[in-house]
Amino acid sequence: MKEKLSLSDKKHGIVCLTGHAGIAHAHGANSYQQDDGGGFCAAGTIISHALSVDTRVSEVSCTTEEIMVKLMGGGSAVTMPRRRVTPQEAAMMKRAEGKDALFSQGVAAGIFGRVYGQGVSETAACFQAALALSVLDSFKKAAPERVFVVPESEENAGAILGTVIDYDGIPVSVVMPVNFTGGGLGPDEDYEGNFMHGMKGDMMKKLGCPLPSIVAESKVCSVLSEEAPHDRFLIRYSEDRGDPAVAKALEESCKELSVPYFIRNDLLSYDAGSFQSLSYAFAEKIEKIAAGLRETEKASEKVRLVGDLARLVSEDAAGFTYMSRSVFAESSSPGLHPGTSAVLSMIVGKNYIKDHVIPIITESDRDDYVRVILLALKKIAQK
């Protein structure tokens, strides 16, 4: 990376970048699939260059109770799957040594094939969390007085990092949430994005927030994937509740870098009633399955019904369990602080899922994220 990046002497940024890892948030409503660590990977890449920290895995060690990941940059993290760790899983996770922990979902998927949330694949989820949390610990140990890490909440097991870096003379506040529910149950993303509340909000105030913010988000397959044959960035913002100037800076950056993109100002819903209705619809589907199980005595039918339940829990449930209704009403699904933000995501092309099943961010994707983000940060700072 040729850009001039270092830890800033300033306590406050004049612009902000956030990128979270939604641990095991690979599925959701309306049949979407995603790598929900894209923003974390991009923001973490920028910090790793500013601090000269190596985020590759140096060691994975496990007992039947816990997973420990250590990085070459000196950080480590321990997570504990609810249903413990088998020797076979421990042997598999050793294969991650030498991999870059910034690509947390991709590394975990490389070991386990895929990552499910909602308590379905707890070991894989805990392994992804250990990778992401060890990144935060590495950054903290590199500059303990100027890199801050706070827990998500008393209920959650994740953490949020914040610091101020210098990008070619521009102080940039960078916030990296790891949204993780203990035991591998996640995701719970009430503390994603740049939404300021709880201990996260207090820490962000120390960095000068609220500020004009780029919220870097996931690589995703959705209904929008059918509109183009190739991957492209999606810039989302709200005219009333966001910051159109941030969206414009992202758009201009994509144009200048000749990166495929499209921009929409109509995709961020703050309708908490509609969001809550997803819970009701899900509950009705479960009730229908439960009624079928009560009535049937045939093994093949019971197996089919339980299989339907497993699919609902492993995929559809992530479309509404990830956020509280009250948080959604104020911040929408990416966790946006009012009046500050625009969102940068990557939408895969219409044929991608046929071959890949679930999106995974690549090094090339990450590099494009970083190029667009850095140029956009400069444009925002100059306004």
N, C-alpha and C positions, 0 to 999 in steps of 0.2 A: 504494500500500500504506500503510495507516494505522498499522500496528504500529511500535513504536519499535525500530529496528534500527540498531546501530552496531558498530564494532570494539570489542571488550572490552579493558579494562585488565588483566583477569585472564589468567594464563598457562594456567590449567586450566579446563575446563568442568565442570559438574556433571551435564550430560546431553550426548548426542552425536547428531548427524545425519550419515548418510552417503548419498551418491547418486552412482552411477557412470555412465559412458558406456561401454558395451560396443561398441567400434567394429565396425560391420558385422555385429553379432550379430542379424540380422533374422529368421533362420530357425532351426529346431531340430528335434529328434526329435518324433515323434507329430504332425507336420504343424502345429506351432505357428508363429505369426508374431508379431513384436513390434517396438516401438520401444524399444530397450534404452538409451535416453538419458533416460527419464522422470525417474529419480531425480536425475541430473546436472542436468537442467533446473530441477527444484524447488529443490535445494540451491543451485544457482548463482544462482537468482533471489533467494533470501534473502541470499546474500553480496553480490550486486550492489547491493542496496538498502543493506546495512550499510556498504559502501565507496563508494557513489555512483559506480559504474562503469557506463559504457555498453557493452553487449556486442554492439552491432550491428556488422556488417562494414563497414569503411571502404574496403578495397581487396583485390582478389584479383589476384595477378600470378603468372605461370607461365613457366617455360622448358620445354624438352623433358625436363628432368631433375627438376624440382621444382615444388611448389605452395607459394606463400606466401599466408597470410591475415593481414591486419592489421585490428584492431578500433578503433572510435572511442574505446574506453577505453585505448588505448595499447599493448596487447599484440599479439604476433604469433607465428606458428609456421610452420615449414617441414616438409613431408613429401615423400618421394620414392617414387612408385610404381615397383614392380619393372619394369614394362614401359613406363615413361616416359609422357610426356604429349603427346597430339596437339594441334596448333593448334586443332582443332575442340573438343576438351575444354576447352582454355584459354578459348576464347571463351564456351563454355557457363557455366563457373564464374564468369565476370565478372557474370553475372546475379544472383549471391548478394549483391552489394553492397547494403547497406541492410537486409539480413535479420539477425535475431537469432541469433547463433552458439550461444546456449544450446540452441536447438532443432536440434542438430547433425544428427541423422539425417533430420529433416524437411526441413532446408535442402538436404542432399545429395540426398535423394530428389526434391526440387523441381527439381533440375538434371538428375539422371541417370535419373529415373523410379522407381528403386528402388536399394537398396544390397545387394550380396551380399558375404559374407565368404569365407573359405577360399581367397583368391587368385583369386576368380572376377571380381570387379569392383574391381581394385586402385585405379584412379583415384578412383572414388567413395568407397572406404574411406579412402584417404589424404586426400581432401578433407574428409570427416567428421572425421577425426582432427585435421587442421589447424584446423578450426573449434573443436573442443573444447579443444585444447591452447592456442590463442590466448586462450581465456577464462581458463585458469589463469594464463597469462602476464600478462594484464591485471590480475588480482587481485593477483598478486605485485608488479607495478610500482606498484600503488596504495598498498601498505603493505609494503615489502620487509623490514622488521625484524620484522613480526608475522604475515606470511603465509609459510608454508613450502611448498616444492615439492621433491619428491624423485622420482627415476626409479623406474619399476616394478622393474626388475632389469637385469642386464647383457644378458639375452637379449631383453628387450622394449624398445619405443620409446615407451611411454606414460609417464605421470607421475601423481603423486598430490599433491593440495593439501590442506593442513590449516591451520586457524586457529581462533581463538575469537572469537565475536561476542557482543554483548550484546543480548538480546531482553527488553525491558521489565525490566531488572535481573537477568536470568538469564544466566549465562555458558554458552554453548553451543559445544562443540567440533564443528566441521563438517569433514568429510573428503570430498573429491571425487576419486575415481580416474578416470583416462582409461586404459582397457585397450586397448592398441594394439600390434600386431605390425608391425615395420618392413616397408616395401614394400607395405603394404595387405593382408597375409595374414590377419589376425586372424579371430576374436577369441581371445585368451588372457586368461582372467579369474581367474588365481590371486590377483590383488591387488584383487579387487572387495570391496564391502561393508565391514564393519568388522573383518574378520578381521585379526589383528595378527601379521605376520611380515615378515622382511626389513627393508629400509629404511623401508617403510611402517609397520611395527610400531614401529620406533624413533621415528619422527616422532610417531605417535599417543601414545606414552608421554609425550612432551613436552607434549601437550595434555591430559594427565590420564587418558587411557584405560588400561584398559577402563572404560567407563561404560555406564549404561542407554542403549540406542541404538535409534533409528528407522532402519531401512535402507529407503530409498525405492528402489523398483524400477520395472520396465518397464510399459508399456501393452501388453497381450498378448491374443491370441486363442488359446484352448486348448479342451480338452474341456469346461471349466467354462463356456465361453461359451454352450453350448447350454441352460443352465439358466435363462437370463433374457433378455428381449428388449432390455434396455437396458444401458449401461455401468454398472459399479459397482466400488467399491474391494474388494480382497481383502486381508484382514489374516491373515498366516500367522505361526505361532509354534510352538515346541516346549515342552511342559510340562517336559521333563527337561533340554533343552539350551539353551533360550532364556530369556526373561524375560517371564512372563505379565503382569506389571504394565505393561510397555510395550504389549503387545497390548490390555490393558484400556483404557489411556489413548487409544489410537487408536480403539477401538470407541466409547468415550464421546464422543470428539470428532466422529466421523461422525454419531452420534445427535444431538448438540446442533446440528450444522450442517445437519441434514436431508440428508445426502449418502448416496446408496445404497451399501450395503456388505454384505459377509458375512465371517465369521470362521471360520478352520479351524485346528485344532491337529494335523492328521494328514497334512499335505502336504509336510513337510520331511523328505526322506529323507537319511540319512547312510550308506546301504548302498553302500559303495565297490565291493563285488563286483558288484552289479547295475549300477552305473554303468559299470564296466569291461566288462561284458558287452555294452554298446552298441557298443563298439569291435569286439568279436568278431563281432557280428551284421553290422556294417557291412562288415567285411573279407570275410565270407562272400558278401555281395551283390556286392562288387567281383570276387571270385574267379569267381563265376558269370558276370558280364559278360565277364571276361577269357577264360573258357573258350569262351563264345559267339563272341568275336572271333577266337579261334584257329581255330575250326571253320568259320566262314562265309566264303564268297567273294562273297556278294551285297551290292552297295553299299547297297541300302535297309535290309538287316538290320544292316550295320555302322553306318550312320547312326543307326538306332534305338537300338542298344546304347550307342553313345557318348553319345547324348542322355540315356539312362537314367543313365549315369555322371555326366554333367554335373549332372543334377538331384540325385543323391545327394550330390555334393560341395558344390553350392551351397546345399543346404537341410539334409539329414539330418546331414551331418558336424558341423554346429554344435551338435548335441545332445550331443556328448561331447568334442569337441576343445577346448572352452572352459576346461576345468579339469583339473588333475592329480588322479590318483586319491587321493594322500595328502592333498591340500588338501580334496577333497570329503569324505573320511572325517571330517575335523575340523570343517568349516564348512558343509556342505551346499551346494547350488547357488548361493544368494545371497551366499556368503562371510561367514558369521556367526561372530563370536567367541563362544566358549562362555559361556553364562549371562547374556548381555547384551541380547538383541535380539528384535525382532519386525519383520516385513517388511510394507511397504505397497506394493501393486501395484494396477493398474487392469485389470479384465477387461472386454473389449468384449462387447456383446450379440450374440445369435446371428445377426443379420442384417448385422452390420457388415462382415464380410469379403466378402460378396457384392458390395458396392459399392467397398470400399477395398482389397481384396487383402492389404495389409500395414498394420497399425496405425501411425498417426502421432499423436504427442501434439500437442494444440492449445493455444492460449493459455488457453481455458476449462478444459481438463484441468489445465494447470499451476497455474492459480489455485486449483482445488479441492485439489490436492496441497498447496500452500503453506498454505491455510487449515487443513486437517486437521493438518498437521505442526506448525504453530505452536501451535495449541491443545493438541495432545497433548504437546508439549515442556513447556508450562506445567504441565500436569497431572502429568507425571512429576517435574518439579522440586519440586512442592509436596508430594509424598508423603514 
